Amino acid sequence: MNAGNRLAMTDRSKPNAAPYDIERVRADFPILSRLVHGRPLVFLDNAASAQKPRAVLDAMQHCYENDYANVHRGVYELSERATAAFEHARELVRRFLNARRADEIVFTRNATDAINLVATSYGATFLKAGDEVVLSAIEHHSNIVPWQLLRERIGIVIRVAPVDDSGAFLLDAYAELIGPRTRLVAVTHISNAIGTVTPVQDIVRLAHAQGAKVLIDGSQAAPHQKIDVLALDCDFYVFTGHKVYGPTGIGALYGKADLLAAMPPYQGGGEMIRSVTFERSEYADPPMRFEAGTPNIVGAIGLGAAIDYVEALGYDGITAHEQALLAYGTERLREIPGLRIVGTAAGKAAILSFTLAEAHPHDIATILDHHGVAVRAGHHCAQPAMDRFGVPGTARASFGLYNRFDEIDILVEGLRQVKEVFR
């Protein structure tokens, strides 16, 4: 692919919209101007955590410097301003997911916390021994271990929907797997390890036909594509702020209002109660019921700023740019003898997980670091997925909205150096 074609791919946009200006986007991220080992930073670990635009940093700093106070409790101006900003962030998350109501949005620490909330509150209340929970073979540990803990606690049965050799979700096999004992399906929207996009709309439809509820882990989907929980008709949807260009320590759970209203508290403490005596406590309505203690106020405000930033860029441009990067990266990596791309499903997200015959993934990542290139190495908290493909781990380059085509060229140059070292 020549430079002109690469440029044309970045120019895809909605009618009458400005072209996707990658240099303008990159200027919004201060960290991208730094050097690593004397080389310009090439950050290709976005599936683990993305960098933060100036708009997010400024919004958080502004709150700390001008409007910080605890929320929901004070009648003074700073508290009222902080509360308004915090609840505005909840409304931004509602809009981001296209939920019906703001009280269907629960702030959590991250997606892991949100899944644990559902497993502990909904799962322990409405599931019983012998009930089946269906996962997929490409789940992150965060969507495996909470259900194993519930299995140890109450005796549920975990079943696993398979993927094929490309990493594609096998919908027919999944349809045969679910049945009258299936009570919950918990599945990733996009695999963090290999980039597979699962057919979530069909997954939800088939589960609902059996009377089962569905939780979707959207941690990897939220940075790459528009989410519409109403169109999906999922019962729960979770995502984490730090992967969608927001701060760490903040995430969100969407739950249908009737389900959240029927669920008991996940944790006890302040804020989640209506009244307390030593004899009994009366709990607040959702979402407060699930937000015990002082929340991550400034983190929520930062997440709101990140959502504003991403939506202002527009998912049409982001998706087209990232898919062009994926196509070019796939083409370039396939030039390298002995390199195997793990996960080649059609329509995958902008993640390239790979092995190199001569080198361990950790060695690959270490050598690339000295070229300024940051990639992830290991099992990516998805050991069952690695087992499915017969590898202990991979090196993973994952692209974000600020990555450029020349950064892929630098990655390939670094990988050629890896081959030289292990020749």
C-alpha positions in Angstrom: 0.0 0.0 0.0 1.6 3.3 -1.1 1.5 6.5 0.9 -1.3 8.0 -1.2 -3.6 5.0 -0.6 -2.9 5.2 3.1 -3.8 8.8 3.1 -7.0 8.2 1.2 -8.0 5.5 3.8 -7.7 8.1 6.6 -10.0 10.5 4.7 -13.1 8.4 4.9 -15.8 10.3 6.7 -19.5 11.1 6.8 -20.8 13.4 4.0 -20.0 17.0 4.6 -17.7 16.1 7.5 -14.1 17.2 7.7 -11.5 14.5 6.9 -10.0 12.6 9.8 -7.0 14.8 10.7 -4.6 12.5 12.4 -2.0 15.2 13.2 -4.7 17.4 14.9 -5.8 14.4 16.9 -2.3 13.5 18.0 -1.7 17.1 19.1 -4.5 16.6 21.7 -2.4 13.9 23.5 0.6 15.4 25.3 2.3 12.1 26.1 2.7 11.3 22.3 5.4 14.0 22.1 7.8 12.3 24.5 10.8 10.2 23.7 11.4 6.6 25.0 15.0 5.4 24.9 15.7 8.4 22.7 13.1 7.4 20.1 9.6 8.9 19.5 7.0 7.0 21.5 5.0 4.6 19.4 2.1 3.6 21.7 0.5 0.3 20.5 -0.9 -0.9 23.8 -4.3 0.7 23.6 -6.2 -2.5 24.3 -4.6 -2.5 27.8 -5.1 1.2 28.4 -5.3 4.3 26.2 -3.6 7.6 26.5 -5.5 10.7 27.6 -6.3 13.8 25.6 -5.7 17.3 27.0 -9.5 17.8 27.3 -9.7 15.0 29.9 -6.7 16.2 31.8 -8.0 19.8 31.8 -11.5 18.7 33.0 -10.1 16.8 36.0 -7.6 19.6 36.9 -10.4 22.2 36.6 -12.5 20.2 39.1 -9.7 19.8 41.6 -8.8 23.5 41.4 -12.2 25.1 41.2 -15.2 22.9 42.1 -14.0 20.0 44.2 -16.2 18.8 47.1 -18.0 15.6 48.1 -21.2 15.0 46.1 -24.9 14.6 47.0 -24.4 15.6 50.6 -23.6 19.3 50.8 -25.9 22.3 50.5 -23.0 24.7 49.8 -22.0 25.9 46.3 -18.9 23.7 45.8 -20.8 20.6 46.6 -23.7 21.5 44.4 -21.4 22.3 41.5 -19.5 19.0 42.0 -22.7 17.1 42.2 -24.0 18.7 39.0 -20.8 17.8 37.2 -20.9 14.2 38.5 -24.5 13.6 37.5 -23.9 15.3 34.2 -21.2 12.7 33.6 -23.8 10.0 34.3 -26.0 11.5 31.7 -23.1 11.5 29.2 -22.6 7.8 29.8 -26.4 7.2 29.4 -26.2 9.0 26.0 -23.0 7.2 25.1 -24.7 3.8 25.5 -28.1 5.0 24.4 -29.8 3.8 27.6 -33.3 5.0 28.3 -32.7 6.5 31.7 -29.8 7.9 33.7 -30.7 5.7 36.7 -29.8 2.6 34.6 -26.1 3.8 34.8 -24.1 2.7 37.8 -20.6 4.1 38.2 -18.0 1.4 39.1 -14.3 1.2 39.5 -13.9 -0.5 36.1 -15.5 -3.2 34.0 -14.1 -5.9 36.3 -15.9 -4.3 39.2 -19.1 -4.1 37.2 -19.1 -7.8 36.3 -18.4 -8.7 39.9 -21.3 -6.5 40.9 -23.7 -8.4 38.6 -22.3 -11.9 39.6 -22.5 -11.1 43.3 -25.8 -9.2 43.3 -27.9 -10.6 40.4 -26.2 -13.9 40.2 -26.2 -14.9 43.9 -29.9 -13.7 44.2 -31.5 -15.1 41.1 -29.3 -18.2 40.2 -29.3 -21.5 42.0 -27.3 -24.7 41.9 -27.5 -26.4 38.5 -28.4 -23.2 36.6 -26.1 -22.6 33.6 -24.0 -19.6 32.8 -22.6 -19.5 29.2 -19.3 -17.8 28.5 -17.2 -17.8 25.3 -13.7 -19.3 24.7 -12.2 -15.8 24.2 -13.2 -14.1 27.5 -11.0 -11.9 29.6 -10.4 -13.3 33.0 -12.6 -10.6 34.4 -15.5 -12.3 32.7 -14.5 -15.8 33.8 -13.3 -15.7 37.4 -16.4 -13.9 38.9 -18.6 -16.7 37.6 -16.2 -19.4 38.9 -16.5 -17.7 42.3 -20.2 -17.9 42.0 -19.9 -21.6 41.0 -18.0 -22.3 44.2 -20.5 -20.3 46.2 -23.8 -21.7 44.9 -23.1 -24.5 42.4 -23.9 -23.0 39.0 -22.7 -24.7 35.9 -20.4 -22.9 33.5 -20.6 -23.8 29.8 -18.3 -22.4 27.1 -19.2 -21.3 23.6 -16.4 -22.2 21.1 -14.6 -20.2 18.4 -13.1 -21.6 15.2 -9.4 -21.6 14.2 -9.6 -17.9 13.0 -11.1 -16.9 16.4 -14.6 -16.3 15.0 -17.5 -17.0 17.4 -19.4 -20.1 16.3 -23.0 -19.0 16.5 -24.5 -22.4 15.6 -22.6 -24.2 18.3 -23.6 -21.5 20.8 -27.3 -21.9 19.8 -27.0 -25.7 20.5 -25.3 -25.0 23.8 -28.0 -22.8 25.4 -31.2 -24.4 26.6 -33.8 -24.3 29.3 -31.3 -24.4 32.1 -29.4 -21.4 30.7 -30.0 -18.5 33.0 -27.3 -16.0 32.0 -25.0 -15.5 29.0 -21.9 -13.3 29.7 -19.8 -12.6 26.6 -17.3 -10.2 25.3 -18.3 -7.7 22.6 -14.7 -7.6 21.2 -11.9 -9.9 22.3 -9.1 -8.1 24.0 -6.6 -10.9 23.1 -7.3 -11.3 19.3 -9.8 -8.6 18.3 -12.8 -10.9 17.4 -16.0 -9.0 17.2 -18.7 -11.3 18.5 -22.3 -11.3 17.0 -23.8 -9.8 20.1 -27.2 -9.0 18.6 -27.7 -12.7 17.7 -26.2 -13.8 21.0 -28.8 -11.7 22.8 -31.7 -12.8 20.6 -31.0 -16.5 21.0 -30.4 -16.2 24.8 -33.7 -14.3 25.3 -35.5 -17.0 23.3 -34.5 -19.4 26.1 -35.5 -16.9 28.8 -31.8 -16.1 29.7 -30.4 -12.7 30.6 -27.3 -11.4 28.8 -24.3 -9.4 30.1 -21.9 -7.9 27.5 -18.4 -6.9 28.3 -17.8 -3.9 26.2 -14.4 -2.9 27.4 -12.8 -3.2 24.0 -15.9 -2.2 22.0 -16.4 1.2 23.6 -13.2 2.8 22.2 -13.8 1.5 18.6 -17.5 1.7 17.8 -20.8 3.2 18.7 -22.7 1.3 21.4 -26.5 1.1 21.5 -27.9 -1.0 24.3 -31.5 -0.5 23.2 -30.7 -1.9 19.8 -28.8 -4.8 21.3 -31.6 -5.3 23.9 -28.9 -6.7 26.3 -29.7 -6.8 30.0 -26.3 -5.6 31.3 -23.5 -3.9 29.5 -20.2 -2.9 31.1 -17.2 -0.8 30.0 -14.1 0.8 31.6 -13.1 4.4 31.3 -9.3 4.1 30.9 -9.6 2.2 27.6 -11.9 4.9 26.1 -9.3 7.7 26.7 -10.6 8.5 30.2 -9.0 8.1 33.6 -8.4 4.9 35.5 -10.5 3.9 38.5 -13.9 4.6 36.8 -16.2 2.5 34.7 -19.9 1.9 34.2 -22.5 -0.7 34.4 -25.7 -0.4 32.4 -28.6 -2.5 33.7 -32.2 -2.6 32.7 -34.2 -0.6 35.3 -36.4 -3.5 36.4 -33.3 -5.7 37.0 -31.4 -3.2 39.0 -34.5 -2.5 41.1 -34.7 -6.2 42.0 -31.1 -6.6 42.9 -29.7 -6.3 46.4 -26.7 -4.0 47.2 -23.3 -5.1 46.2 -21.6 -3.3 49.1 -22.8 -1.6 52.2 -21.9 1.9 53.5 -22.7 5.5 53.1 -24.6 6.9 50.1 -26.3 3.6 49.2 -29.0 3.9 52.0 -32.2 5.7 52.6 -32.2 5.2 56.4 -30.1 3.2 58.9 -30.8 2.0 62.5 -29.0 -0.7 64.4 -32.0 -2.9 63.7 -32.2 -2.5 60.0 -31.3 -0.4 56.9 -33.5 0.7 54.1 -31.6 0.9 50.8 -31.6 3.7 48.2 -33.0 3.2 44.7 -30.6 2.4 41.9 -28.1 3.6 40.9 -27.2 4.9 44.4 -27.9 1.4 45.9 -24.8 0.2 44.1 -22.5 3.2 44.8 -21.5 2.8 48.4 -19.1 5.4 49.8 -17.6 8.5 48.3 -17.4 7.8 44.5 -14.6 8.6 42.1 -16.0 12.1 41.5 -13.2 13.5 39.4 -12.8 10.2 37.6 -16.4 10.4 36.5 -16.0 13.9 35.3 -12.9 12.8 33.4 -14.8 10.0 31.8 -17.5 12.4 30.8 -14.9 14.6 29.1 -13.5 11.5 27.3 -16.9 10.6 26.0 -17.4 14.2 24.8 -14.0 14.0 23.0 -14.6 10.7 21.3 -18.1 11.7 20.2 -16.8 15.0 18.8 -14.3 13.1 16.7 -17.1 10.8 15.5 -17.0 7.0 15.4 -17.3 6.9 11.6 -13.9 8.6 11.2 -12.4 6.7 14.2 -13.5 3.3 12.9 -12.5 3.9 9.3 -9.0 5.1 10.4 -8.5 2.2 12.8 -9.6 -0.4 10.2 -7.2 1.1 7.7 -4.4 0.8 10.2 -5.5 -2.9 10.8 -5.4 -3.6 7.1 -2.0 -2.0 6.6 -0.6 -3.6 9.8 -1.8 -7.1 8.7 -0.2 -6.6 5.3 3.1 -5.5 6.7 3.3 -8.1 9.5 2.7 -10.9 7.0 5.9 -9.9 5.2 7.9 -11.1 8.2 9.0 -14.8 7.9 8.0 -16.9 10.8 5.4 -14.5 12.1 2.0 -15.9 12.9 -1.0 -13.7 13.5 -3.3 -15.2 16.1 -6.9 -14.3 15.5 -7.9 -13.6 11.9 -11.7 -13.5 12.0 -13.4 -11.4 9.5 -14.5 -8.0 10.7 -12.2 -8.0 13.7 -11.2 -4.9 15.6 -7.8 -3.1 15.3 -5.8 -5.6 17.3 -2.9 -7.7 16.0 -1.8 -10.5 18.2 1.1 -12.5 17.0 4.0 -14.9 17.7 7.5 -15.0 16.1 9.1 -18.4 15.8 12.5 -17.3 17.1 11.5 -15.2 20.1 9.4 -15.3 23.2 6.7 -12.6 23.3 8.4 -10.9 26.3 11.7 -10.7 24.3 9.8 -9.2 21.4 8.3 -6.6 23.6 11.6 -5.8 25.3 13.5 -5.3 22.0 10.6 -3.2 20.6 10.7 -1.0 23.6 14.2 0.1 22.7 12.8 1.2 19.4 10.2 3.3 21.3 7.4 0.9 20.5 5.1 -0.1 23.3 3.3 -3.4 22.8 1.8 -5.9 25.3 3.2 -9.4 25.7 1.9 -12.4 27.5 -1.5 -14.1 27.8 -3.4 -10.8 28.0 -5.5 -12.0 31.0 -7.1 -14.5 28.5 -5.3 -17.8 29.2 -8.2 -20.0 27.9 -8.0 -18.1 24.6 -4.3 -18.7 24.4 -4.9 -22.4 25.2 -7.5 -22.5 22.4 -4.8 -21.4 19.9 -2.0 -23.5 21.3 0.3 -20.7 22.4 1.4 -19.6 25.9 1.1 -16.0 24.9 1.5 -13.5 22.1 2.8 -10.1 21.5 0.0 -7.7 20.8 -0.1 -4.4 18.9 -3.4 -2.6 19.4 -4.3 0.5 17.6 -6.1 3.6 18.8 -7.5 6.8 17.2 -4.1 8.6 17.4 -1.9 6.0 15.7 -0.3 6.5 12.3 0.7 4.3 9.4 4.4 5.2 9.8 4.2 3.8 13.4 3.4 0.4 11.9 6.5 0.7 9.7 8.6 1.4 12.9 7.0 -1.7 14.5 8.0 -3.8 11.5 11.5 -2.4 11.5 11.7 -3.4 15.2 10.4 -6.9 14.5 13.1 -7.3 11.8 15.6 -6.4 14.5 14.1 -9.1 16.8 14.7 -11.6 14.0 18.3 -10.5 13.7 18.9 -10.9 17.4 17.5 -14.4 17.5 18.9 -15.5 14.1 
